[in-house]
Amino acid sequence: MSLKTYHGSCHCGDVKYEADLDLSLGTGKCNCSYCKKVRNWSTIIKPAAFRLLSGEGSLSFHQFGTKSNAHYFCKNCGIRVYSKGHVKEIGGDYISISIASLDDAEPSELIEAPVRFFDGLNNNWMNEPSEIRHL
């Protein structure tokens, strides 16, 4: 286990955060209608491990379907930074950090981070979709 505090931001720098992550515990990609379009690659943490440092006023969010989570993005530059929600099956409240928004993750850390694929398109979250090459 290698817990580290990472810093992240949107493209224009208005939204900044820090998060305590252990990338060796894994990251995820999903094939649901939203994640597929934004090419989501993320890691899930508990809300206490996330701190929004600036840009709350620059944030907007998108919800769809069951509205069990909200996808936050900078309304100035459009970059999706994180999502938050509640899913009982994964332990309740969570924050999903967009790996692409991390500013100080070394390429070697990202290469070594395990990736798990989720079949959100078919609401079959505990199983990998049959095709993942496009994710």
ZALUMVO-193282 format. One record per atom (N, C-alpha, C, O): atom name; x, y, z. Coordinates in steps of 0.02 Angstrom, whole numbers, plus 50000, padded with zeros to 5 digits. Layout:
# residues N
REC_CA_X_Y_Z
...
END
This chain:
# residues 135
REC_N_50042_49941_50000
REC_CA_50000_50000_50000
REC_C_50044_50062_50000
REC_O_50091_50067_50040
REC_N_50029_50108_49955
REC_CA_50070_50168_49947
REC_C_50025_50229_49942
REC_O_50016_50257_49888
REC_N_49998_50250_49999
REC_CA_49954_50309_50001
REC_C_49996_50372_49990
REC_O_50048_50381_50022
REC_N_49972_50414_49945
REC_CA_50008_50475_49928
REC_C_49957_50530_49916
REC_O_49903_50518_49891
REC_N_49975_50591_49934
REC_CA_49932_50648_49919
REC_C_49950_50675_49850
REC_O_50007_50696_49838
REC_N_49901_50673_49806
REC_CA_49909_50699_49737
REC_C_49871_50764_49731
REC_O_49823_50778_49768
REC_N_49894_50804_49684
REC_CA_49860_50867_49669
REC_C_49831_50862_49599
REC_O_49860_50830_49555
REC_N_49774_50893_49589
REC_CA_49742_50891_49524
REC_C_49707_50956_49509
REC_O_49697_50998_49553
REC_N_49690_50964_49446
REC_CA_49657_51026_49425
REC_C_49623_51016_49358
REC_O_49632_50966_49324
REC_N_49583_51066_49340
REC_CA_49555_51070_49273
REC_C_49608_51099_49226
REC_O_49664_51113_49249
REC_N_49593_51109_49164
REC_CA_49641_51134_49116
REC_C_49659_51207_49127
REC_O_49717_51226_49123
REC_N_49609_51249_49143
REC_CA_49623_51320_49153
REC_C_49650_51336_49222
REC_O_49674_51392_49234
REC_N_49647_51288_49268
REC_CA_49676_51298_49334
REC_C_49629_51329_49385
REC_O_49649_51340_49442
REC_N_49568_51344_49366
REC_CA_49521_51372_49414
REC_C_49503_51322_49469
REC_O_49498_51341_49528
REC_N_49494_51259_49451
REC_CA_49475_51207_49499
REC_C_49538_51169_49518
REC_O_49573_51141_49475
REC_N_49553_51168_49583
REC_CA_49611_51132_49609
REC_C_49589_51091_49669
REC_O_49547_51111_49709
REC_N_49620_51032_49675
REC_CA_49604_50988_49730
REC_C_49666_50949_49751
REC_O_49717_50950_49716
REC_N_49661_50916_49807
REC_CA_49709_50866_49826
REC_C_49671_50805_49851
REC_O_49617_50811_49879
REC_N_49702_50747_49841
REC_CA_49669_50685_49859
REC_C_49721_50634_49882
REC_O_49775_50629_49853
REC_N_49704_50597_49933
REC_CA_49747_50544_49958
REC_C_49728_50480_49921
REC_O_49674_50452_49931
REC_N_49774_50456_49878
REC_CA_49761_50399_49836
REC_C_49814_50346_49844
REC_O_49872_50360_49861
REC_N_49795_50284_49832
REC_CA_49842_50229_49825
REC_C_49827_50198_49757
REC_O_49785_50154_49751
REC_N_49863_50221_49707
REC_CA_49850_50198_49639
REC_C_49864_50124_49630
REC_O_49838_50092_49584
REC_N_49904_50095_49675
REC_CA_49919_50023_49669
REC_C_49857_49981_49686
REC_O_49856_49921_49671
REC_N_49807_50012_49718
REC_CA_49745_49975_49733
REC_C_49700_49970_49672
REC_O_49651_49932_49672
REC_N_49715_50008_49621
REC_CA_49679_50001_49558
REC_C_49641_50062_49536
REC_O_49626_50108_49575
REC_N_49626_50062_49472
REC_CA_49588_50114_49439
REC_C_49534_50079_49398
REC_O_49532_50018_49395
REC_N_49490_50118_49368
REC_CA_49437_50086_49330
REC_C_49417_50123_49268
REC_O_49425_50184_49262
REC_N_49391_50084_49221
REC_CA_49361_50111_49159
REC_C_49295_50076_49150
REC_O_49287_50017_49167
REC_N_49247_50112_49124
REC_CA_49178_50087_49119
REC_C_49153_50098_49048
REC_O_49175_50142_49012
REC_N_49105_50056_49028
REC_CA_49076_50062_48961
REC_C_49006_50092_48961
REC_O_48971_50086_48911
REC_N_48985_50124_49017
REC_CA_48917_50153_49019
REC_C_48914_50211_48969
REC_O_48966_50233_48943
REC_N_48855_50236_48956
REC_CA_48846_50288_48905
REC_C_48886_50351_48920
REC_O_48909_50384_48874
REC_N_48895_50369_48983
REC_CA_48933_50429_49001
REC_C_49008_50416_48998
REC_O_49045_50452_48964
REC_N_49030_50365_49033
REC_CA_49102_50351_49038
REC_C_49133_50338_48969
REC_O_49190_50359_48956
REC_N_49096_50305_48926
REC_CA_49122_50291_48859
REC_C_49135_50356_48822
REC_O_49185_50363_48787
REC_N_49090_50404_48828
REC_CA_49097_50467_48791
REC_C_49153_50511_48819
REC_O_49186_50546_48780
REC_N_49165_50510_48884
REC_CA_49218_50551_48913
REC_C_49283_50513_48921
REC_O_49332_50539_48948
REC_N_49285_50451_48896
REC_CA_49345_50409_48901
REC_C_49369_50406_48973
REC_O_49428_50415_48988
REC_N_49322_50393_49018
REC_CA_49335_50393_49089
REC_C_49389_50343_49110
REC_O_49389_50285_49089
REC_N_49435_50367_49150
REC_CA_49483_50326_49186
REC_C_49487_50357_49255
REC_O_49507_50415_49261
REC_N_49468_50321_49305
REC_CA_49462_50351_49371
REC_C_49481_50303_49427
REC_O_49493_50244_49415
REC_N_49484_50331_49486
REC_CA_49495_50291_49546
REC_C_49447_50317_49600
REC_O_49434_50377_49604
REC_N_49422_50271_49640
REC_CA_49371_50288_49689
REC_C_49402_50292_49759
REC_O_49441_50249_49780
REC_N_49383_50346_49795
REC_CA_49406_50356_49863
REC_C_49347_50378_49906
REC_O_49293_50394_49881
REC_N_49357_50377_49971
REC_CA_49307_50403_50018
REC_C_49310_50480_50018
REC_O_49363_50508_50007
REC_N_49254_50513_50030
REC_CA_49253_50586_50030
REC_C_49304_50619_50076
REC_O_49329_50673_50061
REC_N_49320_50588_50133
REC_CA_49368_50617_50180
REC_C_49439_50622_50150
REC_O_49480_50659_50175
REC_N_49452_50584_50097
REC_CA_49519_50584_50066
REC_C_49524_50636_50009
REC_O_49574_50639_49975
REC_N_49472_50677_50001
REC_CA_49469_50727_49947
REC_C_49460_50796_49977
REC_O_49419_50806_50021
REC_N_49499_50844_49952
REC_CA_49493_50913_49974
REC_C_49493_50959_49914
REC_O_49542_50963_49877
REC_N_49437_50994_49904
REC_CA_49433_51045_49851
REC_C_49469_51107_49877
REC_O_49449_51135_49928
REC_N_49521_51128_49842
REC_CA_49562_51184_49865
REC_C_49540_51251_49837
REC_O_49545_51303_49871
REC_N_49514_51250_49776
REC_CA_49490_51313_49746
REC_C_49444_51297_49687
REC_O_49445_51242_49659
REC_N_49404_51346_49669
REC_CA_49362_51340_49610
REC_C_49292_51314_49620
REC_O_49260_51295_49571
REC_N_49268_51313_49681
REC_CA_49200_51288_49691
REC_C_49150_51325_49647
REC_O_49103_51295_49620
REC_N_49159_51391_49639
REC_CA_49114_51430_49597
REC_C_49121_51417_49523
REC_O_49078_51436_49484
REC_N_49176_51386_49503
REC_CA_49187_51369_49433
REC_C_49160_51301_49414
REC_O_49162_51281_49356
REC_N_49135_51264_49463
REC_CA_49111_51196_49451
REC_C_49038_51195_49430
REC_O_48997_51233_49454
REC_N_49023_51150_49385
REC_CA_48955_51132_49369
REC_C_48953_51056_49368
REC_O_49006_51024_49374
REC_N_48895_51026_49362
REC_CA_48892_50953_49362
REC_C_48837_50928_49317
REC_O_48791_50965_49298
REC_N_48844_50865_49300
REC_CA_48795_50831_49257
REC_C_48772_50768_49293
REC_O_48812_50731_49322
REC_N_48707_50756_49291
REC_CA_48679_50694_49318
REC_C_48633_50664_49266
REC_O_48606_50699_49223
REC_N_48624_50598_49269
REC_CA_48578_50565_49223
REC_C_48554_50501_49256
REC_O_48578_50482_49309
REC_N_48507_50468_49224
REC_CA_48482_50403_49249
REC_C_48455_50408_49319
REC_O_48409_50447_49333
REC_N_48482_50368_49364
REC_CA_48459_50365_49433
REC_C_48481_50426_49474
REC_O_48458_50436_49530
REC_N_48525_50466_49446
REC_CA_48552_50525_49480
REC_C_48585_50507_49546
REC_O_48585_50546_49594
REC_N_48615_50447_49549
REC_CA_48650_50425_49609
REC_C_48720_50454_49613
REC_O_48754_50448_49664
REC_N_48742_50486_49559
REC_CA_48807_50520_49562
REC_C_48804_50583_49520
REC_O_48760_50592_49478
REC_N_48853_50627_49532
REC_CA_48858_50690_49495
REC_C_48929_50695_49468
REC_O_48978_50683_49503
REC_N_48935_50713_49404
REC_CA_48999_50719_49370
REC_C_49016_50793_49367
REC_O_48984_50832_49331
REC_N_49068_50813_49405
REC_CA_49087_50883_49411
REC_C_49139_50903_49359
REC_O_49188_50867_49348
REC_N_49128_50960_49328
REC_CA_49174_50985_49278
REC_C_49180_51061_49285
REC_O_49137_51094_49314
REC_N_49235_51088_49259
REC_CA_49246_51160_49260
REC_C_49203_51192_49206
REC_O_49208_51173_49148
REC_N_49162_51240_49225
REC_CA_49119_51271_49175
REC_C_49157_51321_49132
REC_O_49129_51348_49084
REC_N_49220_51335_49149
REC_CA_49261_51380_49107
REC_C_49297_51342_49052
REC_O_49295_51363_48994
REC_N_49329_51286_49069
REC_CA_49368_51249_49018
REC_C_49337_51182_48999
REC_O_49358_51151_48950
REC_N_49287_51159_49037
REC_CA_49251_51099_49019
REC_C_49281_51033_49043
REC_O_49253_50980_49029
REC_N_49337_51035_49078
REC_CA_49369_50974_49099
REC_C_49333_50943_49159
REC_O_49319_50976_49208
REC_N_49318_50877_49152
REC_CA_49287_50840_49206
REC_C_49342_50821_49256
REC_O_49391_50790_49237
REC_N_49331_50840_49318
REC_CA_49382_50832_49369
REC_C_49368_50773_49415
REC_O_49412_50734_49430
REC_N_49306_50767_49437
REC_CA_49288_50713_49483
REC_C_49212_50702_49480
REC_O_49175_50743_49453
REC_N_49192_50648_49509
REC_CA_49121_50633_49518
REC_C_49111_50616_49591
REC_O_49159_50597_49626
REC_N_49050_50622_49614
REC_CA_49036_50599_49682
REC_C_48966_50569_49683
REC_O_48922_50588_49644
REC_N_48957_50523_49729
REC_CA_48893_50491_49733
REC_C_48889_50443_49792
REC_O_48930_50444_49838
REC_N_48839_50400_49788
REC_CA_48827_50350_49840
REC_C_48805_50285_49807
REC_O_48754_50283_49773
REC_N_48843_50233_49818
REC_CA_48826_50167_49794
REC_C_48837_50118_49852
REC_O_48894_50108_49873
REC_N_48784_50090_49877
REC_CA_48787_50045_49935
REC_C_48837_49988_49924
REC_O_48875_49970_49970
REC_N_48837_49960_49864
REC_CA_48878_49902_49849
REC_C_48954_49915_49853
REC_O_48993_49868_49860
REC_N_48974_49978_49848
REC_CA_49045_49993_49853
REC_C_49063_50030_49917
REC_O_49117_50058_49923
REC_N_49017_50030_49965
REC_CA_49032_50059_50030
REC_C_49000_50125_50044
REC_O_49019_50159_50092
REC_N_48952_50146_50003
REC_CA_48916_50208_50016
REC_C_48944_50267_49979
REC_O_48956_50263_49918
REC_N_48954_50323_50015
REC_CA_48977_50385_49983
REC_C_49047_50376_49954
REC_O_49089_50343_49984
REC_N_49059_50406_49896
REC_CA_49123_50402_49863
REC_C_49138_50464_49822
REC_O_49093_50503_49806
REC_N_49201_50472_49806
REC_CA_49225_50521_49758
REC_C_49263_50481_49706
REC_O_49303_50437_49723
REC_N_49252_50495_49643
REC_CA_49287_50462_49588
REC_C_49331_50515_49555
REC_O_49306_50561_49522
REC_N_49396_50508_49563
REC_CA_49444_50556_49537
REC_C_49460_50538_49464
REC_O_49477_50480_49449
REC_N_49455_50587_49420
REC_CA_49476_50577_49351
REC_C_49553_50574_49349
REC_O_49586_50623_49365
REC_N_49580_50517_49329
REC_CA_49653_50509_49326
REC_C_49683_50563_49281
REC_O_49738_50588_49295
REC_N_49649_50582_49228
REC_CA_49675_50633_49182
REC_C_49683_50701_49215
REC_O_49720_50743_49190
REC_N_49649_50713_49271
REC_CA_49654_50778_49304
REC_C_49710_50781_49355
REC_O_49721_50834_49385
REC_N_49745_50726_49366
REC_CA_49801_50726_49414
REC_C_49860_50764_49383
REC_O_49880_50751_49327
REC_N_49887_50812_49421
REC_CA_49942_50852_49396
REC_C_50011_50823_49412
REC_O_50058_50834_49375
REC_N_50016_50786_49466
REC_CA_50083_50765_49488
REC_C_50091_50689_49492
REC_O_50135_50665_49528
REC_N_50050_50652_49457
REC_CA_50060_50580_49452
REC_C_50113_50566_49399
REC_O_50108_50590_49343
REC_N_50163_50529_49418
REC_CA_50217_50512_49371
REC_C_50191_50462_49320
REC_O_50150_50419_49336
REC_N_50215_50466_49258
REC_CA_50194_50416_49208
REC_C_50205_50344_49232
REC_O_50164_50301_49218
REC_N_50259_50331_49267
REC_CA_50272_50263_49292
REC_C_50218_50241_49342
REC_O_50200_50182_49343
REC_N_50192_50287_49382
REC_CA_50138_50270_49429
REC_C_50074_50252_49391
REC_O_50039_50205_49411
REC_N_50060_50288_49338
REC_CA_50000_50275_49298
REC_C_50007_50209_49260
REC_O_49959_50171_49255
REC_N_50066_50196_49233
REC_CA_50078_50134_49197
REC_C_50069_50074_49243
REC_O_50041_50023_49222
REC_N_50093_50080_49304
REC_CA_50090_50025_49352
REC_C_50022_50016_49385
REC_O_50008_49963_49414
REC_N_49979_50066_49382
REC_CA_49914_50063_49416
REC_C_49869_50011_49381
REC_O_49857_50017_49321
REC_N_49846_49961_49417
REC_CA_49801_49912_49387
REC_C_49737_49945_49363
REC_O_49713_49993_49393
REC_N_49709_49920_49308
REC_CA_49647_49945_49280
REC_C_49596_49889_49280
REC_O_49609_49834_49255
REC_N_49538_49903_49308
REC_CA_49482_49855_49306
REC_C_49428_49885_49262
REC_O_49415_49946_49263
REC_N_49396_49843_49223
REC_CA_49343_49866_49177
REC_C_49275_49846_49204
REC_O_49267_49791_49231
REC_N_49226_49891_49197
REC_CA_49159_49880_49224
REC_C_49108_49883_49168
REC_O_49112_49926_49123
REC_N_49059_49839_49171
REC_CA_49006_49836_49121
REC_C_48946_49877_49144
REC_O_48893_49849_49159
REC_N_48955_49943_49148
REC_CA_48902_49988_49169
REC_C_48846_49993_49117
REC_O_48789_50007_49134
REC_N_48864_49983_49054
REC_CA_48814_49987_49000
REC_C_48757_49938_49012
REC_O_48699_49953_48996
REC_N_48773_49880_49039
REC_CA_48723_49829_49053
REC_C_48706_49823_49127
REC_O_48676_49773_49148
REC_N_48725_49874_49166
REC_CA_48713_49874_49238
REC_C_48738_49810_49271
REC_O_48706_49782_49316
REC_N_48795_49787_49247
REC_CA_48826_49725_49269
REC_C_48895_49743_49298
REC_O_48947_49720_49274
REC_N_48894_49784_49350
REC_CA_48953_49817_49377
REC_C_49007_49771_49403
REC_O_49065_49791_49405
REC_N_48990_49711_49423
REC_CA_49040_49667_49453
REC_C_49076_49625_49401
REC_O_49119_49584_49417
REC_N_49058_49634_49337
REC_CA_49089_49594_49284
REC_C_49118_49639_49230
REC_O_49093_49694_49217
REC_N_49170_49614_49198
REC_CA_49202_49651_49144
REC_C_49160_49643_49080
REC_O_49134_49589_49068
REC_N_49155_49695_49041
REC_CA_49119_49688_48977
REC_C_49158_49641_48930
REC_O_49218_49631_48938
REC_N_49122_49614_48882
REC_CA_49155_49566_48836
REC_C_49207_49600_48791
REC_O_49253_49567_48768
REC_N_49199_49664_48779
REC_CA_49249_49701_48738
REC_C_49272_49763_48775
REC_O_49232_49803_48798
REC_N_49339_49771_48780
REC_CA_49367_49828_48817
REC_C_49418_49868_48776
REC_O_49442_49920_48800
REC_N_49434_49846_48717
REC_CA_49487_49880_48679
REC_C_49471_49953_48664
REC_O_49517_49993_48657
REC_N_49408_49972_48660
REC_CA_49389_50041_48645
REC_C_49385_50085_48707
REC_O_49375_50145_48702
REC_N_49393_50056_48765
REC_CA_49388_50094_48827
REC_C_49456_50121_48848
REC_O_49462_50154_48899
END
